[in-house]
Each structure stands twice: as C-alpha cells, then as structure tokens.
C-alpha cells in the first residue's frame, strides 16, 4: 500500500497538471530557506564576531586566523542548521499548497470519486504554524541526539518520519473528514502512516530532491488516505 502510494505520487510529480503547483511550491520553499540562511548568518555575525574581536585584541594575526576558522565552522554549522530546518519549512509550504496538490490528484487519479473540501485557509495556516513548532522541537531533540553515536542518524529519520507522516496524512484526511475523525483514523493506522512518514523522511534527506518534499508527501498521502478509506469501507459490516 505504501509503495503503491509513493509510486503513484512520483508518477504524478512532473506531469503538466502539477506544473503550476510545482513552481509555486518550489519558489516559496527556496525563498523561505534563503531567508532562514541569511537570518542565521546575521545572528552568528552579531553574536560571534564581537566575541572574537574581544578575545585576542593584542594579537591581530591570531585573531585573523581565528576569524577565518570560525567562519568555516560557522558555514558548516549553518548548513547543518538549515538542513534541520528543511522539515519544518516543508510543513509550512505543505499547509499552503496541500489542497492544490490534492485537487490535482483527486481530479486526475480518482475522477469518479467525490472531491474533497479544502481545509479553510485560516485553519490551515494555524495548523501549519502549530506543526512548525512541533517539528522544530522534534528536530532540536534530534540535534541533541547527534552527540550520541549509533542513534544520531536514526533519530533524524524516526523524528521526521513520525511528525511528517502525521501532519501530511491528517491534512489529506481533513479534506473528507472532521479534524477529530481524521486524527482517529491516523491513530488507527498509526503503523502504516509512520512507515509512510519514514519514506518521506528518506526523500527529505536527499539534497536538492528534498525541495520537492511538500509535493511528493502531499500527493502520496492523498493516495494513502484513499487506500485506507477504501479498506475501511470494505471492512464495514454488511460488505463482502
């Protein structure tokens, strides 16, 4: 079921129907990441450079080398920080474009089914902001676990697999169900949703490709929700 949903999402990813959503999503993601990069760099310059200048005021040559080394380390740190922020950024982007992705998938792959209803814009933004905070907290925990050999990489995939799977599935489900019912369905199929989230986190870990995570994850979870719903219907009493 999971791989079938992923395959369907990948096949749909570069079709003409997705082109408009693709450029809007990619552009907003790049803009947000660029803003975060410059913001983090400004914070580092504000905090670190004055400290370096005061540390060795009588040794300008040493201070110069120290500044150079600190700049290299800062670049590495900023890159790692930005990598950890890709997940929450994709959550924000997904909240804005999930309905666009879902409409394309539902119209083209499920033309005979009743289309879903878009999540109200204000509710969608509030849910995205709430999830942004949860993902940030989760990735801070994952960052701390990087100091513990043997579980650091696993922590990244487990944290993001759970959080991204939950977020994208519930968003897809809420096009057809009240929020409480969508959450209950996700809990009932928690294992399937988590494994699907792990697949999304693998997609997220691939440089450059991870910029497409919102589109891939949203399309995949629309398919997964359709499959889970069909399974639920088939298991209802009175059905063969």
C-alpha positions in Angstrom: 0.0 0.0 0.0 2.7 2.5 1.0 4.9 1.8 -2.0 1.9 1.9 -4.3 1.0 5.3 -3.0 4.6 6.5 -3.3 4.9 5.2 -6.9 1.6 7.0 -7.8 2.8 10.2 -6.3 6.2 10.1 -8.1 4.4 9.4 -11.5 2.2 12.4 -10.9 5.0 14.7 -9.7 6.3 16.0 -13.1 3.0 15.9 -15.1 1.7 19.1 -16.8 -1.2 19.2 -14.2 1.3 19.6 -11.4 3.4 22.3 -13.1 1.7 25.4 -11.6 1.8 23.9 -8.1 5.4 22.8 -8.6 6.7 26.2 -9.4 4.7 27.9 -6.6 5.8 25.4 -4.0 9.4 25.3 -5.1 9.7 29.1 -5.3 8.2 29.6 -1.8 10.4 26.8 -0.3 13.6 28.3 -1.8 12.6 31.8 -0.7 12.0 30.6 2.8 15.2 28.7 3.0 17.2 31.6 1.6 15.6 33.9 4.2 16.5 31.4 7.0 20.1 31.2 5.8 20.7 34.9 5.8 18.9 35.2 9.1 21.0 32.6 10.8 24.2 34.2 9.3 23.2 37.6 10.7 22.6 36.0 14.1 26.0 34.4 14.0 27.8 37.6 12.9 26.0 39.5 15.7 26.9 37.0 18.4 30.2 35.6 17.4 32.3 38.3 15.7 32.4 40.8 18.6 33.4 38.0 20.9 36.3 37.0 18.7 37.5 40.7 18.4 37.5 41.0 22.2 39.1 37.6 22.8 42.5 38.5 21.3 42.7 42.3 21.0 46.5 42.3 21.2 47.1 39.6 18.5 45.6 40.7 15.2 47.3 38.0 13.2 46.0 35.3 15.5 42.6 36.9 15.6 42.5 36.9 11.8 43.2 33.2 11.7 40.6 32.6 14.4 38.0 34.5 12.5 38.8 32.5 9.4 38.5 29.2 11.2 35.3 30.4 12.9 33.9 31.4 9.6 34.5 27.8 8.2 32.9 26.2 11.3 30.0 28.7 11.1 29.4 27.7 7.5 29.3 24.1 8.4 27.0 24.8 11.4 24.7 27.0 9.3 24.5 24.2 6.6 23.6 21.7 9.3 21.1 24.0 10.9 19.5 24.7 7.5 19.3 21.0 6.8 17.4 20.5 10.1 15.0 23.4 9.2 14.0 21.9 5.8 11.5 19.7 7.6 9.5 22.5 9.3 9.7 24.7 6.2 8.2 21.9 4.1 5.4 21.7 6.7 4.6 25.4 6.3 4.7 25.1 2.5 2.5 22.0 2.6 -0.1 23.8 4.6 -0.4 26.4 1.8 -0.4 24.0 -1.2 -1.8 20.7 0.0 -5.3 21.5 -1.3 -3.9 22.4 -4.7 -2.0 19.1 -4.8 -5.0 17.1 -3.5 -7.3 18.6 -6.1 -5.0 17.6 -9.0 -4.6 14.1 -7.6 -8.3 13.6 -7.0 -9.3 15.0 -10.3 -6.9 13.1 -12.4 -6.5 9.8 -10.5 -9.9 9.5 -8.9 -12.3 11.2 -11.3 -15.3 9.1 -10.2 -15.0 9.9 -6.5 -16.5 12.8 -4.7 -13.8 15.5 -4.4 -12.7 16.6 -1.0 -13.4 20.0 0.5 -10.4 22.4 1.0 -9.4 23.0 4.6 -10.4 26.6 5.5 -7.4 28.9 4.9 -7.2 30.3 8.4 -7.5 26.8 9.9 -4.8 25.5 7.5 -2.4 28.3 8.5 -3.0 27.8 12.2 -2.4 24.0 11.9 0.7 24.6 9.9 2.1 27.1 12.4 1.3 24.7 15.3 3.0 21.9 13.4 6.0 24.1 12.6 6.6 24.5 16.4 6.3 20.7 16.9 8.7 19.9 14.2 11.2 22.5 15.4 11.1 20.9 18.9 11.4 17.4 17.5 14.5 18.4 15.4 16.1 20.1 18.4 15.8 16.7 20.2 17.2 15.0 17.1 20.1 17.6 17.0 20.9 16.8 20.7 20.9 13.1 19.9 23.5 13.7 17.2 26.0 13.7 20.0 25.2 10.1 20.8 26.9 7.7 18.4 24.7 4.9 17.0 21.3 6.6 17.2 22.0 10.1 15.6 21.0 9.3 12.0 18.2 7.0 13.2 16.9 9.9 15.3 16.6 12.2 12.3 14.5 9.6 10.4 12.4 8.5 13.3 11.5 12.0 14.5 10.8 13.3 11.0 9.1 10.1 9.9 6.6 10.3 12.8 6.0 14.1 12.5 5.8 14.4 8.7 3.7 11.2 8.4 1.2 12.5 11.0 1.0 16.0 9.5 0.6 15.1 5.9 -1.9 12.3 6.5 -4.1 14.4 8.7 -4.1 17.2 6.2 -5.2 14.8 3.4 -7.8 13.2 5.6 -9.3 16.5 6.7 -10.5 17.2 3.1 -13.0 14.4 3.7 -13.5 14.2 7.5 -13.7 16.4 10.6 -10.4 17.0 12.3 -11.2 14.7 15.2 -12.1 11.9 12.8 -9.0 12.4 10.8 -6.8 12.1 13.9 -8.7 9.0 15.0 -8.1 7.4 11.5 -4.4 8.3 11.7 -4.1 6.7 15.1 -5.9 3.6 14.0 -3.5 3.2 11.1 -0.5 4.6 13.0 1.9 1.9 11.8 1.1 2.5 8.1 1.2 6.3 8.5 4.6 6.1 10.3 6.2 3.9 7.7 4.9 6.3 5.0 6.4 9.1 7.0 9.7 7.3 7.1 9.7 7.1 3.3 9.0 10.9 3.2 11.9 11.4 5.6 14.2 9.5 3.2 13.0 11.7 0.4 13.7 14.7 2.7 17.3 13.5 3.3 18.3 13.7 -0.4 19.9 17.1 -1.2 18.0 19.2 -3.8 15.4 16.5 -4.2 14.2 17.3 -0.8 12.9 20.7 -2.1 10.1 18.7 -3.7 9.1 17.1 -0.4 5.8 19.1 0.0 4.5 18.0 -3.4 5.6 14.3 -3.0 4.4 14.0 0.5 1.1 15.6 -0.1 0.4 13.6 -3.2 1.5 10.4 -1.5 -0.7 10.9 1.5 -3.7 11.7 -0.7 -3.3 8.3 -2.3 -2.7 6.6 1.1 -5.8 8.2 2.6 -7.8 7.0 -0.4 -6.4 3.4 0.0 -7.0 3.4 3.8 -10.6 4.7 3.3 -11.3 2.0 0.7 -10.0 -0.6 3.2 -12.2 0.8 6.0 -15.2 0.7 3.7 -14.6 -2.9 2.7 -14.3 -3.9 6.3 -17.7 -2.4 7.4 -20.4 -4.8 8.5 -22.6 -5.9 5.6 -19.9 -5.6 3.0 -18.2 -8.6 1.4 
